[in-house]
Amino acid sequence: MDKRRQEIENKRAKLAELRKARADRQRADAERRQSETAGPSKRDVDDLVEALVGTRSGITSSDLTPSSSIPGTPVTGGQYISLPNHSSGISSGLSASGRASRQSDFQERLSGGSSNFPGLNNAATDNVIERTMTPRTFPDLIDIEQELFELPHKERVVYNKEIQTASIETEPSPDLEEEVRQRIAREREAEVERERIARDKELEEESVKLDREIEQEIRELSEEERASILAAPEFLEFVEQSSKIVQRALNDHYDYIRDYTVSAESGGDDSEGKRVKRVCEFWDERYGKNRSITDIDWSPKYPELSVASYNKNPAALNEPDGIVAVWNLHLLERPEFVFHSQSDVLSVTFSPFHANLIFGGTYSGQILLWDTRSKHLPVLKTPLSAAGHTHPVYAMQMVGTQNAHNLITSSTDGTVCSWLVDMLAQPQETLELVHAGHNKTAEVAITTLDFPDNETTTFWVGTEEGNVYQANRYDRAGAKAGLNQYDVYRGHSGPVMGLHFHPLVGPVDFSDLFLTCSVDWTVKLWRAKSLAKPSNSPHNVAPLYSFDEADDYVYDVKWHPAHPAVFGAVDGSGKFDLWNLNSDTEVPLVSTTVGTGRAINKLQWDRKEGRRAALGGSDGKLYIYDIGDLALPRESEWTDMQKTIASIVGTGQANGVAESDPARIVAGR
């Protein structure tokens, strides 16, 4: 394609050069013809005059002046010719006395008779009437400068014997010579004209040929052809990818004027970098209008990508009920990918083992699988049958390893299913969580679910009744598969909205600690009961601590992935609270109002450093916040966390709230 475009450009350049050469030649011919038809120039006229009045055969212009042109000079016949108007050459040289003498002499000649005119005979004088001549007084002559052009007389040719008998040298006639020169000039001009016509014809043919080739290469498309090209999937995909690249480059907020010579330590205060700052907010009116974010997750491979699920838009009946949007930190104006669902998407997660796969749980109970390499529709989905979920799926989690992993999902009817990611036709395992102590129904309405780190069999669920239960996927020593009905984690007075276990990170293991949040405006800290010591009778487990600083429903809570004592919580008032148990257990370290104060439904830390938190709002906006240096733990944080937990457990024991195991406290468990 590039080679063909270069050939067309070369042809265009050649065609432009040919046209320019033809225009220059036509302009030169026009100037020459104009100079020929404009007539003789002033210089030509001056040369002609000089040739006519100039010197010939040694005769000067003064010698060619006839004597009759001088007043008072006698001519043949004895008459005087006076030229009073041409007196500039005569009177200019006379004084006043000279002019008077000239006048008296003229009068004497007139009165003196024929004796003064020797050319007259007596007979002629007889008939002369004497007349008294009154002398006339000539007016004073005025000097007037005039330029006289006097043509020489035609030379008289006198033939004599010597001339007739002298040898004559033959010379070509000037007229013939001029005619020959003119004929040669005309022939030369005709030849030049023929050459010019031939070149113009050749250039015109070349120009027409190039125009035809360019027209064949690039021709005007019709409206139907344009419409077909614009509607082609390949063209739409090209525009989509290219516009994304451009927008990513434009949204790259790199400080191009940063001065690296300035020390970072100078000019800054201690609090700099420790504040919670909003990085950006993702919003697209086309997809987010009248929708709320129901779940969030970060990509395990690309730290700039996050995914959000949305419920239906009641005002848009023709749009999909559920939307899943993948957002890019370098592409703020629109999502990187958009996926559709026939039902509200209530939960979403990236596959930690396949970066292109995204799973979603819907209100109808279907489990959907989307692939970023495919289009908007899911590539796999579970059937709507009794073999799977028939109630809303609010929680899902991927467990296992790269070579052996399962997707665990739970619905509000107490059903927990295990799926193979490449086979969603039916679940690999199905577990019904029931509790015999329930009054009306034995089902446990699951609202949230989580597995401790390095655990694939035992998990904990939060329910609509406010209790937390431990359950097993398989039978294990001392415990059966299903719900553990004896150990009940009681503490909340409303549905449990979030449950999260402490990540297994750092030198001390705190993975038995988990947090829960509820619509009762509280966040509670729990310690999971040892799996090696199951209860054989009903036993209530109380929380270790309760955080009661929220002003509304607490919709989600998450431990920080890198700092052992930090966790975040979001509530219905739009606040994002950041807690550090090593600093204070009474009030949050930082409390930030997100956006316009609308409820924040979900919170998710990025998977690696935990510097950024993604917050999903009920207004359909996805907010990204940076917590700065608060995400960087010191080496003593784990030891301080041990002391904090020991202090909390000791206080609880004193109040009779919680049980504790001193050995586990020392070990960090």
Solvent accessible surface area in square Angstrom, and as a share of the most:
residue,aa,sasa,rsa
1,M,179,0.80
2,D,109,0.56
3,K,158,0.67
4,R,109,0.40
5,R,119,0.43
6,Q,105,0.47
7,E,60,0.27
8,I,14,0.07
9,E,81,0.36
10,N,83,0.42
11,K,52,0.22
12,R,101,0.37
13,A,56,0.43
14,K,102,0.43
15,L,10,0.05
16,A,60,0.47
17,E,117,0.53
18,L,33,0.17
19,R,105,0.38
20,K,135,0.57
21,A,44,0.34
22,R,50,0.18
23,A,48,0.37
24,D,53,0.27
25,R,49,0.18
26,Q,90,0.40
27,R,131,0.48
28,A,55,0.43
29,D,17,0.09
30,A,49,0.38
31,E,106,0.47
32,R,96,0.35
33,R,115,0.42
34,Q,127,0.57
35,S,75,0.48
36,E,99,0.44
37,T,115,0.67
38,A,81,0.63
39,G,47,0.45
40,P,103,0.65
41,S,61,0.39
42,K,158,0.67
43,R,188,0.69
44,D,73,0.38
45,V,71,0.41
46,D,70,0.36
47,D,76,0.39
48,L,107,0.53
49,V,57,0.33
50,E,118,0.53
51,A,77,0.59
52,L,107,0.53
53,V,52,0.30
54,G,31,0.30
55,T,110,0.64
56,R,167,0.61
57,S,105,0.68
58,G,76,0.73
59,I,73,0.37
60,T,66,0.38
61,S,80,0.52
62,S,84,0.54
63,D,101,0.52
64,L,61,0.30
65,T,55,0.32
66,P,47,0.30
67,S,69,0.44
68,S,40,0.26
69,S,31,0.20
70,I,83,0.42
71,P,29,0.18
72,G,25,0.24
73,T,32,0.19
74,P,82,0.52
75,V,45,0.26
76,T,140,0.81
77,G,57,0.55
78,G,27,0.26
79,Q,123,0.55
80,Y,56,0.21
81,I,75,0.38
82,S,74,0.48
83,L,54,0.27
84,P,93,0.58
85,N,128,0.66
86,H,89,0.40
87,S,16,0.10
88,S,30,0.20
89,G,69,0.66
90,I,60,0.31
91,S,4,0.03
92,S,63,0.41
93,G,70,0.67
94,L,73,0.36
95,S,72,0.46
96,A,71,0.55
97,S,84,0.54
98,G,26,0.25
99,R,48,0.17
100,A,61,0.47
101,S,69,0.44
102,R,136,0.50
103,Q,37,0.16
104,S,56,0.36
105,D,56,0.29
106,F,73,0.30
107,Q,50,0.22
108,E,115,0.51
109,R,94,0.34
110,L,72,0.36
111,S,85,0.55
112,G,36,0.34
113,G,41,0.39
114,S,35,0.23
115,S,96,0.62
116,N,60,0.31
117,F,32,0.13
118,P,129,0.81
119,G,71,0.69
120,L,85,0.42
121,N,94,0.48
122,N,121,0.62
123,A,67,0.52
124,A,46,0.36
125,T,39,0.23
126,D,113,0.59
127,N,130,0.67
128,V,94,0.54
129,I,137,0.70
130,E,167,0.75
131,R,179,0.66
132,T,127,0.74
133,M,91,0.41
134,T,105,0.61
135,P,81,0.51
136,R,183,0.67
137,T,125,0.73
138,F,89,0.37
139,P,102,0.64
140,D,111,0.58
141,L,66,0.33
142,I,133,0.67
143,D,97,0.50
144,I,97,0.49
145,E,177,0.79
146,Q,103,0.46
147,E,136,0.61
148,L,99,0.49
149,F,130,0.54
150,E,80,0.36
151,L,134,0.67
152,P,53,0.34
153,H,141,0.63
154,K,187,0.79
155,E,129,0.58
156,R,209,0.76
157,V,109,0.63
158,V,99,0.57
159,Y,147,0.56
160,N,72,0.37
161,K,162,0.69
162,E,133,0.60
163,I,91,0.46
164,Q,126,0.56
165,T,100,0.58
166,A,56,0.43
167,S,115,0.74
168,I,143,0.73
169,E,145,0.65
170,T,126,0.73
171,E,139,0.62
172,P,97,0.61
173,S,54,0.35
174,P,104,0.65
175,D,115,0.60
176,L,101,0.50
177,E,77,0.35
178,E,70,0.31
179,E,91,0.41
180,V,51,0.29
181,R,124,0.45
182,Q,85,0.38
183,R,104,0.38
184,I,84,0.43
185,A,40,0.31
186,R,134,0.49
187,E,106,0.47
188,R,146,0.53
189,E,89,0.40
190,A,43,0.33
191,E,88,0.39
192,V,74,0.43
193,E,58,0.26
194,R,150,0.55
195,E,85,0.38
196,R,40,0.15
197,I,93,0.47
198,A,60,0.47
199,R,102,0.37
200,D,23,0.12
201,K,130,0.55
202,E,117,0.52
203,L,26,0.13
204,E,80,0.36
205,E,100,0.45
206,E,50,0.22
207,S,7,0.05
208,V,64,0.37
209,K,107,0.46
210,L,9,0.04
211,D,57,0.30
212,R,127,0.46
213,E,44,0.20
214,I,25,0.13
215,E,114,0.51
216,Q,130,0.58
217,E,54,0.24
218,I,92,0.47
219,R,136,0.50
220,E,136,0.61
221,L,64,0.32
222,S,51,0.33
223,E,120,0.54
224,E,130,0.58
225,E,57,0.26
226,R,94,0.34
227,A,59,0.46
228,S,69,0.45
229,I,78,0.40
230,L,101,0.50
231,A,71,0.55
232,A,28,0.22
233,P,96,0.60
234,E,126,0.57
235,F,66,0.28
236,L,100,0.50
237,E,96,0.43
238,F,133,0.56
239,V,66,0.38
240,E,71,0.32
241,Q,82,0.37
242,S,37,0.24
243,S,35,0.22
244,K,7,0.03
245,I,107,0.55
246,V,85,0.49
247,Q,48,0.21
248,R,79,0.29
249,A,71,0.55
250,L,137,0.68
251,N,15,0.07
252,D,69,0.36
253,H,152,0.68
254,Y,103,0.39
255,D,61,0.32
256,Y,170,0.65
257,I,159,0.81
258,R,127,0.46
259,D,81,0.42
260,Y,151,0.57
261,T,125,0.73
262,V,92,0.53
263,S,64,0.41
264,A,104,0.81
265,E,158,0.71
266,S,68,0.44
267,G,92,0.89
268,G,39,0.37
269,D,89,0.46
270,D,132,0.68
271,S,54,0.35
272,E,97,0.44
273,G,23,0.22
274,K,102,0.43
275,R,123,0.45
276,V,20,0.11
277,K,97,0.41
278,R,119,0.43
279,V,72,0.42
280,C,17,0.10
281,E,60,0.27
282,F,1,0.00
283,W,80,0.28
284,D,26,0.14
285,E,105,0.47
286,R,175,0.64
287,Y,34,0.13
288,G,3,0.03
289,K,98,0.42
290,N,83,0.42
291,R,6,0.02
292,S,25,0.16
293,I,0,0.00
294,T,26,0.15
295,D,23,0.12
296,I,3,0.02
297,D,10,0.05
298,W,2,0.01
299,S,5,0.03
300,P,33,0.21
301,K,123,0.52
302,Y,89,0.34
303,P,70,0.44
304,E,46,0.21
305,L,22,0.11
306,S,1,0.01
307,V,0,0.00
308,A,0,0.00
309,S,0,0.00
310,Y,2,0.01
311,N,41,0.21
312,K,91,0.38
313,N,14,0.07
314,P,98,0.61
315,A,83,0.64
316,A,24,0.19
317,L,164,0.81
318,N,155,0.79
319,E,65,0.29
320,P,41,0.26
321,D,51,0.27
322,G,0,0.00
323,I,3,0.02
324,V,0,0.00
325,A,0,0.00
326,V,1,0.00
327,W,4,0.01
328,N,9,0.05
329,L,25,0.12
330,H,80,0.36
331,L,0,0.00
332,L,41,0.21
333,E,96,0.43
334,R,51,0.19
335,P,6,0.04
336,E,10,0.04
337,F,55,0.23
338,V,13,0.08
339,F,3,0.01
340,H,44,0.19
341,S,6,0.04
342,Q,150,0.66
343,S,17,0.11
344,D,19,0.10
345,V,0,0.00
346,L,16,0.08
347,S,1,0.01
348,V,4,0.02
349,T,16,0.09
350,F,3,0.01
351,S,0,0.00
352,P,50,0.31
353,F,48,0.20
354,H,70,0.31
355,A,24,0.19
356,N,50,0.25
357,L,21,0.11
358,I,0,0.00
359,F,0,0.00
360,G,0,0.00
361,G,0,0.00
362,T,1,0.00
363,Y,123,0.47
364,S,39,0.25
365,G,1,0.01
366,Q,24,0.11
367,I,0,0.00
368,L,4,0.02
369,L,7,0.03
370,W,0,0.00
371,D,15,0.08
372,T,22,0.13
373,R,175,0.64
374,S,52,0.33
375,K,143,0.61
376,H,89,0.40
377,L,123,0.61
378,P,33,0.21
379,V,66,0.38
380,L,69,0.34
381,K,100,0.42
382,T,3,0.02
383,P,60,0.38
384,L,115,0.57
385,S,44,0.28
386,A,99,0.76
387,A,53,0.41
388,G,11,0.10
389,H,3,0.01
390,T,73,0.43
391,H,81,0.36
392,P,21,0.13
393,V,0,0.00
394,Y,94,0.36
395,A,10,0.08
396,M,24,0.11
397,Q,48,0.21
398,M,21,0.09
399,V,11,0.07
400,G,32,0.31
401,T,86,0.50
402,Q,102,0.45
403,N,148,0.76
404,A,70,0.54
405,H,23,0.10
406,N,25,0.13
407,L,0,0.00
408,I,0,0.00
409,T,0,0.00
410,S,1,0.01
411,S,0,0.00
412,T,22,0.13
413,D,18,0.09
414,G,0,0.00
415,T,6,0.03
416,V,5,0.03
417,C,1,0.00
418,S,3,0.02
419,W,2,0.01
420,L,60,0.30
421,V,19,0.11
422,D,114,0.59
423,M,86,0.39
424,L,5,0.02
425,A,70,0.54
426,Q,107,0.47
427,P,19,0.12
428,Q,95,0.42
429,E,51,0.23
430,T,71,0.41
431,L,29,0.15
432,E,98,0.44
433,L,1,0.00
434,V,66,0.38
435,H,22,0.10
436,A,84,0.65
437,G,56,0.54
438,H,42,0.19
439,N,153,0.79
440,K,203,0.86
441,T,73,0.43
442,A,44,0.34
443,E,85,0.38
444,V,0,0.00
445,A,26,0.20
446,I,1,0.01
447,T,24,0.14
448,T,14,0.08
449,L,13,0.07
450,D,14,0.07
451,F,7,0.03
452,P,19,0.12
453,D,64,0.33
454,N,135,0.69
455,E,37,0.16
456,T,61,0.35
457,T,26,0.15
458,T,0,0.00
459,F,0,0.00
460,W,7,0.02
461,V,0,0.00
462,G,0,0.00
463,T,1,0.00
464,E,84,0.38
465,E,75,0.34
466,G,0,0.00
467,N,14,0.07
468,V,0,0.00
469,Y,3,0.01
470,Q,13,0.06
471,A,0,0.00
472,N,3,0.01
473,R,25,0.09
474,Y,99,0.37
475,D,104,0.54
476,R,95,0.35
477,A,102,0.79
478,G,67,0.64
479,A,29,0.22
480,K,168,0.71
481,A,43,0.33
482,G,8,0.07
483,L,24,0.12
484,N,24,0.12
485,Q,68,0.30
486,Y,95,0.36
487,D,5,0.03
488,V,7,0.04
489,Y,2,0.01
490,R,113,0.41
491,G,34,0.33
492,H,14,0.06
493,S,101,0.65
494,G,9,0.08
495,P,46,0.29
496,V,0,0.00
497,M,61,0.27
498,G,3,0.03
499,L,11,0.05
500,H,41,0.18
501,F,7,0.03
502,H,1,0.00
503,P,23,0.14
504,L,76,0.38
505,V,49,0.28
506,G,46,0.44
507,P,111,0.70
508,V,26,0.15
509,D,40,0.21
510,F,2,0.01
511,S,11,0.07
512,D,7,0.03
513,L,0,0.00
514,F,0,0.00
515,L,0,0.00
516,T,0,0.00
517,C,0,0.00
518,S,0,0.00
519,V,33,0.19
520,D,35,0.18
521,W,118,0.42
522,T,20,0.12
523,V,6,0.04
524,K,18,0.08
525,L,0,0.00
526,W,1,0.00
527,R,19,0.07
528,A,7,0.05
529,K,54,0.23
530,S,37,0.24
531,L,63,0.31
532,A,91,0.71
533,K,136,0.58
534,P,48,0.30
535,S,19,0.12
536,N,138,0.71
537,S,66,0.42
538,P,114,0.72
539,H,51,0.23
540,N,93,0.48
541,V,22,0.13
542,A,34,0.26
543,P,17,0.11
544,L,11,0.06
545,Y,55,0.21
546,S,37,0.24
547,F,6,0.02
548,D,92,0.48
549,E,77,0.34
550,A,19,0.15
551,D,83,0.43
552,D,39,0.20
553,Y,96,0.37
554,V,3,0.01
555,Y,49,0.18
556,D,2,0.01
557,V,0,0.00
558,K,33,0.14
559,W,3,0.01
560,H,0,0.00
561,P,33,0.21
562,A,22,0.17
563,H,6,0.03
564,P,0,0.00
565,A,0,0.00
566,V,2,0.01
567,F,0,0.00
568,G,0,0.00
569,A,6,0.05
570,V,1,0.01
571,D,3,0.01
572,G,14,0.13
573,S,38,0.25
574,G,0,0.00
575,K,41,0.17
576,F,1,0.00
577,D,9,0.05
578,L,1,0.01
579,W,7,0.02
580,N,18,0.09
581,L,4,0.02
582,N,40,0.21
583,S,70,0.45
584,D,53,0.28
585,T,30,0.18
586,E,111,0.50
587,V,73,0.42
588,P,26,0.17
589,L,76,0.38
590,V,41,0.23
591,S,60,0.39
592,T,29,0.17
593,T,84,0.49
594,V,1,0.01
595,G,32,0.31
596,T,113,0.66
597,G,27,0.26
598,R,123,0.45
599,A,21,0.16
600,I,2,0.01
601,N,30,0.15
602,K,47,0.20
603,L,2,0.01
604,Q,43,0.19
605,W,11,0.04
606,D,16,0.08
607,R,102,0.37
608,K,129,0.55
609,E,108,0.48
610,G,0,0.00
611,R,74,0.27
612,R,85,0.31
613,A,0,0.00
614,A,0,0.00
615,L,0,0.00
616,G,0,0.00
617,G,0,0.00
618,S,24,0.15
619,D,26,0.14
620,G,1,0.01
621,K,47,0.20
622,L,0,0.00
623,Y,4,0.02
624,I,0,0.00
625,Y,9,0.03
626,D,28,0.14
627,I,0,0.00
628,G,8,0.08
629,D,61,0.32
630,L,26,0.13
631,A,1,0.01
632,L,106,0.53
633,P,44,0.27
634,R,155,0.57
635,E,166,0.75
636,S,51,0.33
637,E,6,0.02
638,W,25,0.09
639,T,67,0.39
640,D,41,0.21
641,M,0,0.00
642,Q,45,0.20
643,K,135,0.57
644,T,22,0.13
645,I,4,0.02
646,A,39,0.30
647,S,70,0.45
648,I,13,0.07
649,V,2,0.01
650,G,36,0.34
651,T,79,0.46
652,G,7,0.07
653,Q,93,0.41
654,A,89,0.69
655,N,106,0.54
656,G,67,0.64
657,V,71,0.41
658,A,14,0.11
659,E,117,0.53
660,S,27,0.17
661,D,47,0.24
662,P,94,0.59
663,A,73,0.57
664,R,46,0.17
665,I,32,0.16
666,V,121,0.70
667,A,64,0.50
668,G,3,0.03
669,R,93,0.34
